[in-house]
Amino acid sequence: MAKKIKKVKPPPLSFTDKLFYALLFLSCFALLLLIFYLSVMLPERIAFSDPDVRMWHTTAWAWIIPSGLGCLLPVVIAAIWYPIPFFGNQNVKYGVFPYHEYAPVFSKVQPLKAARPEIYHRKLHSTFIALAIGSSLLLLGLLGLCPRNTLCSDGSIRAYNIMNHCVRVTPAEDVSDLRLIARHGFDRNLREYWDFGLEITDDSGRTIPFYSDYLIDDVTAGLSFLVQYRNMVHASIRVETYEGYRLSKPTEPLPLSELLPQIAEYQGYDDTQTALLYQLFASQ
């Protein structure tokens, strides 16, 4: 039986090439972190550019996924080029067996374009395609900056589309149900959190959630508004507590009397803000 011909191992990379690949990978992940940071900061700034907004809620967070993929695409490009050396290793004889299939890209001695033109053009073509796809994916992330629901000072809920145009206004009079929720739970990293929120249902049956993380920066003014908003709506108001899951094991919700002090402490509320929080959840 004939022996299988082992695939020749690629030539070892020089220190310069290793440094080049390391910088490429680090740059891609730094860009990924920047995209995630901007995807949080920019929509919030857009939402609160309207002075009437008191709370907001993004409705297009998934658009960050294409941008994230676009950031990682240069890593894929590097994988396409690898193991072709960019600057070359002085200790390697390129073009001679077993490295007769390899040549540095930018070297003045046997550059890839001259030594292996068919490989050079194929890699160049695939790189341009990957860069075009990556740029398109990054631009797709822009579509997620503006879609949102906002709770405004007049008690209305406004919905915005990807063009930052208000497409729906729900006045406070059209609210059919208001749930005030005090929550305790654990996030995906098992970090404990304490917060509260509103789930507002209009006459059409559409439910819009707003939570304390998306409250106006002036917390005192924001809490004062929520107390006023509770009096604006002419609908049933329910106060509920919610206990999240820890290690996928459900537990009984804590009573409101225990949740509210914990929420105030976790959120860093002062005495005035804590009093407003209690007033918001007070029984009718």
Backbone torsions as a table, in degrees:
resi	resn	phi	psi	omega
1	MET	NA	133.0	-178.2
2	ALA	-69.1	141.5	177.9
3	LYS	-76.1	142.4	176.7
4	LYS	-70.6	136.0	178.0
5	ILE	-80.2	119.1	-179.1
6	LYS	-71.7	140.7	177.8
7	LYS	-68.2	132.2	-178.5
8	VAL	-66.3	132.0	178.2
9	LYS	-68.2	145.1	178.7
10	PRO	-66.5	156.1	179.8
11	PRO	-66.9	149.5	178.3
12	PRO	-65.2	141.8	179.8
13	LEU	-79.3	147.4	175.2
14	SER	-76.6	168.9	177.4
15	PHE	-60.6	-38.7	179.5
16	THR	-63.3	-42.2	178.7
17	ASP	-66.3	-41.4	177.9
18	LYS	-61.7	-41.3	178.5
19	LEU	-65.2	-38.0	178.7
20	PHE	-62.6	-47.1	178.8
21	TYR	-64.6	-40.0	179.7
22	ALA	-63.0	-43.5	178.5
23	LEU	-65.4	-36.5	178.2
24	LEU	-64.1	-46.9	-179.8
25	PHE	-64.2	-44.3	-179.8
26	LEU	-64.1	-38.2	178.8
27	SER	-64.8	-39.4	179.5
28	CYS	-64.7	-44.1	-179.1
29	PHE	-72.6	-31.3	174.7
30	ALA	-65.7	-41.1	176.5
31	LEU	-63.9	-38.0	178.0
32	LEU	-62.1	-44.5	178.0
33	LEU	-63.9	-39.0	178.6
34	LEU	-63.5	-41.7	179.3
35	ILE	-62.3	-44.1	178.8
36	PHE	-63.4	-39.5	178.9
37	TYR	-64.4	-46.9	-179.4
38	LEU	-66.7	-32.3	179.8
39	SER	-67.2	-19.1	176.3
40	VAL	-92.5	-43.2	-173.8
41	MET	-77.0	-45.7	-174.4
42	LEU	-64.8	-47.0	177.9
43	PRO	-59.5	-35.7	178.7
44	GLU	-66.2	-41.6	178.7
45	ARG	-65.8	-38.4	177.3
46	ILE	-63.8	-43.2	-178.7
47	ALA	-63.3	-46.5	-175.6
48	PHE	-86.5	4.7	171.4
49	SER	-67.4	-20.7	173.3
50	ASP	-88.0	113.8	-176.7
51	PRO	-64.4	-14.1	179.6
52	ASP	-82.1	-12.1	-175.9
53	VAL	-76.3	134.3	177.4
54	ARG	-113.3	-33.8	174.5
55	MET	-142.5	156.6	178.0
56	TRP	-145.4	164.0	-179.2
57	HIS	-150.3	120.5	179.4
58	THR	-69.5	146.1	179.6
59	THR	-121.4	10.6	-175.9
60	ALA	-142.7	39.6	-177.1
61	TRP	-63.6	-26.4	-175.4
62	ALA	-66.9	-15.3	178.8
63	TRP	-66.9	-13.9	177.3
64	ILE	-70.1	-22.3	-177.8
65	ILE	-62.9	-47.9	176.3
66	PRO	-58.6	-39.2	178.9
67	SER	-64.4	-40.6	177.5
68	GLY	-61.8	-41.0	177.8
69	LEU	-65.5	-36.4	178.3
70	GLY	-65.0	-34.1	177.7
71	CYS	-69.2	-34.7	-177.7
72	LEU	-82.6	-11.9	-176.6
73	LEU	-62.4	-36.7	175.5
74	PRO	-57.0	-31.0	175.5
75	VAL	-64.7	-38.6	177.3
76	VAL	-66.1	-38.8	177.7
77	ILE	-59.9	-43.7	178.6
78	ALA	-61.4	-36.6	178.8
79	ALA	-66.9	-32.9	177.4
80	ILE	-67.4	-42.5	-179.2
81	TRP	-73.2	-38.5	-176.5
82	TYR	-61.2	139.2	10.4
83	PRO	-99.7	26.2	177.9
84	ILE	-66.2	124.8	-179.5
85	PRO	-73.9	145.3	179.5
86	PHE	-86.7	-46.5	-176.2
87	PHE	-110.1	-17.1	175.0
88	GLY	90.5	157.9	179.2
89	ASN	-113.7	122.3	-176.9
90	GLN	-61.9	-21.9	-178.2
91	ASN	-88.7	2.6	-178.1
92	VAL	-113.1	134.1	175.4
93	LYS	-95.0	96.9	179.8
94	TYR	-74.7	147.4	179.8
95	GLY	84.7	-2.4	179.0
96	VAL	-118.9	137.8	-179.4
97	PHE	-53.9	136.0	9.3
98	PRO	-91.9	10.1	-176.7
99	TYR	-109.9	32.1	-178.1
100	HIS	-70.1	-16.1	179.8
101	GLU	-90.6	-0.8	-172.7
102	TYR	-119.6	149.7	174.3
103	ALA	-158.1	144.2	178.8
104	PRO	-65.3	152.6	-178.9
105	VAL	-76.8	-47.2	-172.8
106	PHE	-106.0	3.9	-178.8
107	SER	-70.3	145.9	176.6
108	LYS	-79.0	-17.7	178.5
109	VAL	-103.0	117.3	-178.4
110	GLN	51.1	57.8	176.6
111	PRO	-65.1	155.4	-175.9
112	LEU	-58.6	-39.1	-177.0
113	LYS	-61.7	-36.0	-178.9
114	ALA	-87.8	-40.3	-175.3
115	ALA	-75.9	-41.2	-177.7
116	ARG	-133.3	70.8	-174.8
117	PRO	-60.2	-34.9	-178.7
118	GLU	-67.0	-39.7	177.3
119	ILE	-68.8	-41.1	-178.4
120	TYR	-59.7	-48.8	-177.7
121	HIS	-68.2	-35.9	178.1
122	ARG	-65.7	-44.0	178.8
123	LYS	-67.0	-39.6	179.9
124	LEU	-63.7	-42.8	179.5
125	HIS	-63.1	-47.0	-179.7
126	SER	-65.7	-32.9	178.7
127	THR	-67.6	-43.2	178.8
128	PHE	-62.1	-40.6	178.3
129	ILE	-63.0	-45.3	-179.5
130	ALA	-63.5	-40.2	179.1
131	LEU	-66.4	-38.2	178.1
132	ALA	-64.9	-42.8	178.2
133	ILE	-65.0	-43.5	-179.8
134	GLY	-61.8	-42.0	178.6
135	SER	-64.3	-39.8	178.4
136	SER	-64.0	-41.2	179.5
137	LEU	-65.2	-38.9	177.6
138	LEU	-62.8	-41.7	-179.6
139	LEU	-67.8	-30.7	178.3
140	LEU	-61.4	-30.3	179.2
141	GLY	-61.5	-24.5	179.4
142	LEU	-63.7	-25.8	-178.8
143	LEU	-67.8	-15.2	-178.9
144	GLY	-96.0	4.1	-176.0
145	LEU	-77.5	-33.7	-170.5
146	CYS	-102.6	-32.3	-177.7
147	PRO	-59.1	127.8	-175.1
148	ARG	-169.3	162.9	166.5
149	ASN	-112.4	139.0	178.8
150	THR	-127.8	141.7	174.1
151	LEU	-103.1	118.7	-169.2
152	CYS	-105.6	168.9	-173.4
153	SER	-63.8	-23.2	177.5
154	ASP	-86.6	4.7	178.9
155	GLY	88.3	-0.6	-179.1
156	SER	-85.9	154.1	173.8
157	ILE	-110.0	125.4	-178.1
158	ARG	-115.2	134.7	178.9
159	ALA	-108.9	133.1	-178.3
160	TYR	-117.5	147.8	-180.0
161	ASN	-99.4	-171.6	-176.2
162	ILE	-67.1	-18.7	178.3
163	MET	-92.4	8.8	-179.8
164	ASN	65.3	29.0	176.5
165	HIS	-100.9	135.1	176.6
166	CYS	-72.5	119.7	-175.1
167	VAL	-109.5	-10.2	179.8
168	ARG	-155.8	135.7	176.0
169	VAL	-125.1	123.5	178.7
170	THR	-113.5	106.6	179.7
171	PRO	-70.1	161.5	-178.9
172	ALA	-60.1	-28.3	-178.7
173	GLU	-67.2	-20.7	-177.5
174	ASP	-92.4	5.8	178.5
175	VAL	-78.7	126.9	-179.1
176	SER	-101.4	-20.8	-178.1
177	ASP	-155.1	137.1	179.2
178	LEU	-129.6	120.1	177.3
179	ARG	-108.2	124.4	173.1
180	LEU	-101.3	119.3	-171.2
181	ILE	-118.8	125.6	171.4
182	ALA	-102.6	126.6	-171.1
183	ARG	-123.0	147.2	169.6
184	HIS	-136.9	132.6	-178.2
185	GLY	-168.5	-166.7	-179.5
186	PHE	-134.4	136.3	179.0
187	ASP	-80.9	-171.5	-176.0
188	ARG	-64.6	-24.7	178.4
189	ASN	-93.7	14.4	179.3
190	LEU	61.5	27.3	173.6
191	ARG	-87.7	132.5	-175.6
192	GLU	-76.1	141.0	176.6
193	TYR	-139.8	156.7	177.1
194	TRP	-136.4	120.7	178.5
195	ASP	-153.2	-176.1	178.9
196	PHE	-143.1	167.3	179.9
197	GLY	-163.1	175.5	176.8
198	LEU	-123.1	136.4	170.4
199	GLU	-119.3	113.5	-170.9
200	ILE	-108.2	125.7	178.7
201	THR	-112.0	128.2	-179.7
202	ASP	-94.3	-177.6	-175.9
203	ASP	-64.1	-22.4	-179.9
204	SER	-84.0	-4.8	-178.6
205	GLY	92.2	0.4	179.3
206	ARG	-77.8	131.0	-179.6
207	THR	-109.2	128.2	-179.3
208	ILE	-118.6	121.0	179.4
209	PRO	-91.9	143.3	171.3
210	PHE	-135.7	130.9	-178.7
211	TYR	-124.2	162.3	-169.5
212	SER	-59.9	-25.4	178.4
213	ASP	-63.7	-21.4	-177.6
214	TYR	-109.6	27.9	177.1
215	LEU	-83.9	154.4	177.8
216	ILE	-54.1	149.2	-176.5
217	ASP	-59.4	-35.4	176.1
218	ASP	-77.9	91.2	-171.4
219	VAL	-62.5	-40.6	-179.3
220	THR	-60.9	-46.8	178.5
221	ALA	-64.5	-38.0	179.7
222	GLY	-65.3	-44.5	178.9
223	LEU	-66.9	-38.2	177.1
224	SER	-60.9	-40.9	178.1
225	PHE	-63.4	-42.1	-178.5
226	LEU	-63.1	-36.5	175.7
227	VAL	-63.7	-41.9	178.0
228	GLN	-67.1	-38.8	-179.0
229	TYR	-62.6	-37.7	177.9
230	ARG	-57.8	-33.9	179.1
231	ASN	-82.6	-16.6	-179.8
232	MET	-74.5	-38.3	-173.5
233	VAL	-79.2	138.3	177.1
234	HIS	-107.3	68.6	-175.8
235	ALA	-148.4	172.0	177.5
236	SER	-67.4	137.3	-179.2
237	ILE	-119.1	123.1	179.7
238	ARG	-116.1	134.6	175.6
239	VAL	-106.4	121.8	-175.4
240	GLU	-131.2	156.4	173.4
241	THR	-115.7	151.2	-177.3
242	TYR	-138.4	132.3	177.4
243	GLU	-113.7	121.9	179.7
244	GLY	-74.0	-171.9	-176.7
245	TYR	-106.5	139.4	174.5
246	ARG	-118.8	119.0	-177.1
247	LEU	55.0	35.9	176.5
248	SER	65.3	19.3	178.0
249	LYS	-111.9	114.9	-179.2
250	PRO	-69.1	145.8	177.0
251	THR	-129.5	164.6	-179.9
252	GLU	-72.6	140.9	178.7
253	PRO	-62.3	143.3	174.5
254	LEU	-73.2	151.0	176.1
255	PRO	-66.6	156.2	-177.8
256	LEU	-59.7	-34.8	-178.9
257	SER	-63.1	-24.0	177.0
258	GLU	-93.9	-31.6	-177.7
259	LEU	-70.6	-44.9	-174.2
260	LEU	-60.0	-45.9	176.9
261	PRO	-61.2	-37.1	179.7
262	GLN	-68.0	-39.3	178.0
263	ILE	-63.4	-46.4	-179.7
264	ALA	-60.3	-40.3	179.5
265	GLU	-70.0	-43.8	-178.3
266	TYR	-64.8	-40.3	-179.1
267	GLN	-79.8	-10.0	178.9
268	GLY	74.8	34.3	-178.1
269	TYR	-76.4	145.2	172.8
270	ASP	-85.7	-174.1	-175.3
271	ASP	-62.6	-41.7	-179.6
272	THR	-64.4	-44.8	-179.5
273	GLN	-67.7	-36.7	177.6
274	THR	-64.9	-40.7	178.3
275	ALA	-62.2	-39.7	178.4
276	LEU	-66.8	-36.9	177.6
277	LEU	-62.4	-44.6	177.6
278	TYR	-63.4	-38.2	-179.9
279	GLN	-66.4	-36.6	179.6
280	LEU	-62.9	-38.9	-177.2
281	PHE	-96.6	9.5	-179.3
282	ALA	-66.6	145.1	177.3
283	SER	-68.1	147.0	-179.8
284	GLN	-74.0	NA	NA
